[in-house]
Amino acid sequence: MADRSFEVKTRTRPRIVILGAGFAGAKCAQKLERLIGRSEADILLVGTHLGLAPSERAAQIDFLLGPEWLGGVSHRQPAIFLGDFNLAPGGTLYRRLVANWHGRDGRVLFHDVQAHAFSHVACRTFPSFLPVRRLDHIFVTPHFEALRVDAPANQLTRRASDHLPLVADLMLHA
């Protein structure tokens, strides 16, 4: 019998499957996914922290867009992809990331919650003491509606990291 100790469950279906998407964690995440399995009823949550060097980020983006990661997600799979991307919207690598988000069937899979939240002004997250750049992102599949997006700035959040946290209230549509 498979070890199910890595499962994170809600009180009712769907299950939330959390995977880390860095190069170092990729093999571990793939093994974990094989161990617990994944169905289209699950919510896939993928977190990442892309590197600082542009060449490193480019290689990481190519890897993440591959068929074994986000490029292999079905349009029926609710998914959230988030983290510190070290990418500003409009930049070459950001455009490369979002331009290639088409699933196996050619449909667009993900969109940036800050671009789709109603009456939203984009939140800057870096540096935390005086945020002037948007380097952190939350991308979701069309199953989610972004109700609110915020980057809470207070003494605790500024002390906790060089980036402010990016928080989104999402509604999952069946």
C-alpha positions as CSV (number, residue, x, y, z in Angstrom):
1,M,0.0,0.0,0.0
2,A,1.3,3.4,-0.9
3,D,2.4,5.9,1.8
4,R,-0.3,8.7,1.7
5,S,1.4,10.8,4.4
6,F,2.1,13.7,2.0
7,E,-1.6,14.3,1.1
8,V,-3.2,17.6,2.1
9,K,-6.9,17.2,2.1
10,T,-9.8,19.5,2.5
11,R,-12.9,18.4,4.4
12,T,-14.5,17.4,1.1
13,R,-13.2,16.8,-2.4
14,P,-11.1,18.3,-4.0
15,R,-7.7,17.4,-2.6
16,I,-4.9,20.0,-2.8
17,V,-1.7,18.7,-4.2
18,I,1.3,20.9,-3.4
19,L,4.4,20.7,-5.5
20,G,7.6,22.7,-5.4
21,A,9.0,23.6,-8.8
22,G,12.6,24.5,-8.4
23,F,15.3,22.5,-10.2
24,A,16.5,20.9,-7.0
25,G,13.0,20.0,-5.9
26,A,11.8,18.8,-9.3
27,K,12.7,15.1,-9.0
28,C,11.3,15.0,-5.4
29,A,8.1,16.6,-6.5
30,Q,7.7,14.2,-9.5
31,K,8.3,11.2,-7.1
32,L,5.7,12.7,-4.7
33,E,3.2,13.2,-7.5
34,R,3.7,9.5,-8.7
35,L,3.3,8.4,-5.0
36,I,0.0,10.2,-4.3
37,G,-1.3,10.4,-7.8
38,R,-3.3,13.4,-9.2
39,S,-6.7,13.6,-10.7
40,E,-8.5,16.5,-12.4
41,A,-10.7,16.8,-9.3
42,D,-7.6,17.9,-7.4
43,I,-6.3,21.5,-7.1
44,L,-2.7,21.6,-8.2
45,L,-0.7,24.2,-6.3
46,V,2.9,24.8,-7.6
47,G,5.2,27.2,-5.8
48,T,8.6,28.4,-7.2
49,H,11.4,30.8,-6.6
50,L,13.2,31.6,-9.8
51,G,16.9,32.5,-9.8
52,L,18.4,36.0,-10.0
53,A,20.5,35.5,-13.2
54,P,18.5,36.0,-16.4
55,S,20.0,32.9,-18.0
56,E,19.1,30.8,-15.0
57,R,15.5,32.2,-15.0
58,A,15.2,31.5,-18.8
59,A,16.3,27.8,-18.3
60,Q,13.9,27.5,-15.3
61,I,11.0,28.9,-17.4
62,D,11.7,26.5,-20.2
63,F,11.7,23.6,-17.7
64,L,8.5,24.7,-16.1
65,L,6.7,25.1,-19.4
66,G,7.7,21.5,-20.4
67,P,5.2,18.7,-20.7
68,E,6.1,17.2,-17.3
69,W,5.2,20.4,-15.5
70,L,2.8,23.2,-16.4
71,G,2.8,22.4,-20.1
72,G,1.2,19.1,-19.3
73,V,-1.6,20.4,-17.2
74,S,-5.0,19.7,-18.7
75,H,-7.5,22.5,-19.2
76,R,-9.8,20.6,-16.8
77,Q,-7.2,20.7,-13.9
78,P,-7.7,23.6,-11.5
79,A,-4.2,24.9,-10.7
80,I,-2.4,27.8,-9.0
81,F,1.2,28.7,-9.8
82,L,2.8,31.2,-7.5
83,G,6.0,32.5,-6.0
84,D,8.9,34.9,-6.3
85,F,9.6,35.0,-10.1
86,N,12.1,37.8,-10.0
87,L,10.3,38.9,-13.2
88,A,8.6,42.3,-13.9
89,P,5.5,42.3,-16.1
90,G,6.3,43.4,-19.6
91,G,9.9,42.1,-19.4
92,T,11.2,39.7,-22.0
93,L,11.2,36.7,-19.7
94,Y,7.8,37.5,-18.2
95,R,6.3,37.7,-21.7
96,R,8.0,34.4,-22.6
97,L,6.5,32.8,-19.6
98,V,2.9,33.9,-20.1
99,A,3.0,33.7,-23.9
100,N,3.7,30.0,-23.8
101,W,0.9,29.0,-21.4
102,H,-1.1,26.7,-23.6
103,G,-2.1,23.2,-22.5
104,R,-2.0,20.0,-24.3
105,D,-5.2,21.0,-26.2
106,G,-3.9,24.5,-27.1
107,R,-6.2,26.4,-24.7
108,V,-4.7,29.1,-22.5
109,L,-4.1,27.7,-19.1
110,F,-3.0,30.4,-16.7
111,H,-3.6,34.1,-16.2
112,D,-2.1,36.6,-13.7
113,V,-4.5,37.4,-10.9
114,Q,-3.4,41.0,-10.8
115,A,-4.4,41.5,-14.4
116,H,-7.9,39.9,-13.9
117,A,-9.0,41.1,-10.4
118,F,-11.9,43.5,-10.7
119,S,-11.0,47.2,-10.1
120,H,-7.5,46.2,-9.1
121,V,-4.4,48.4,-9.0
122,A,-1.3,46.2,-9.3
123,C,0.6,45.5,-6.1
124,R,4.3,46.1,-6.0
125,T,6.2,43.7,-3.7
126,F,9.9,44.5,-3.9
127,P,11.7,45.7,-2.0
128,S,9.5,45.3,1.1
129,F,10.7,48.5,2.8
130,L,9.6,50.7,-0.3
131,P,8.1,48.5,-3.0
132,V,8.6,49.8,-6.5
133,R,8.6,46.5,-8.5
134,R,6.2,43.6,-9.2
135,L,8.4,40.5,-8.9
136,D,6.0,38.2,-7.2
137,H,3.1,36.7,-9.0
138,I,0.1,34.4,-8.6
139,F,-1.2,32.7,-11.8
140,V,-4.4,30.7,-11.9
141,T,-6.4,28.6,-14.3
142,P,-9.8,29.9,-15.5
143,H,-11.4,27.8,-12.8
144,F,-10.6,30.6,-10.4
145,E,-12.0,34.1,-10.1
146,A,-9.7,36.6,-8.4
147,L,-11.9,38.5,-5.9
148,R,-9.2,40.6,-4.3
149,V,-5.4,40.9,-4.5
150,D,-3.2,42.6,-1.8
151,A,0.4,43.0,-0.7
152,P,0.0,43.7,3.0
153,A,2.7,46.2,4.1
154,N,3.3,46.5,7.8
155,Q,6.2,46.1,10.3
156,L,6.0,42.3,10.4
157,T,5.8,41.8,6.6
158,R,8.6,44.2,6.0
159,R,10.8,42.5,8.5
160,A,9.9,39.0,7.4
161,S,11.4,39.2,3.9
162,D,12.9,41.5,1.3
163,H,9.6,40.9,-0.7
164,L,6.1,41.7,0.6
165,P,3.7,38.8,0.5
166,L,1.2,38.7,-2.3
167,V,-2.2,37.5,-1.2
168,A,-5.2,36.7,-3.4
169,D,-8.8,35.8,-2.4
170,L,-9.9,33.3,-5.0
171,M,-13.2,31.7,-5.8
172,L,-13.2,28.2,-7.3
173,H,-15.9,27.7,-9.9
174,A,-16.9,24.1,-10.5
